[in-house]
Amino acid sequence: MKAKPTRKELTPKEQVIKEAMKIDSDDIVTMTFKVPRELQQGYKMEALKNSESMTDAFITHMKSYIKN
């Protein structure tokens, strides 16, 4: 009878990163984010105000966050 391989315990942060980055193909990476409901509503309102998609509003905020 073979022993089960030992699995490395992932930290919660590593689990989130692993779950967030799922490779669909060689060039496309799907990233998922969990944000508080208030923040999500803020992105939705920003998108409606600027007549853009919610994804574009989120990307704009992420770019400004990364630069700071």
VENLINKA-V668547 format. One record per pair of residues at least 12 apart in sequence whose ideal C-beta (glycine too) atoms are under 8 Angstrom apart, sorted by sequence separation. I is the first residue (numbers start at 1). GAP is how many residues later the second one is. D is the distance in whole Angstrom. If there is no record, write none. Layout:
BEGIN
i | gap | d
I | GAP | D
I | GAP | D
END
This chain:
BEGIN
i | gap | d
20 | 12 | 5
19 | 13 | 7
20 | 13 | 7
44 | 13 | 8
43 | 14 | 5
46 | 14 | 8
43 | 15 | 5
46 | 15 | 8
43 | 18 | 7
33 | 25 | 8
END
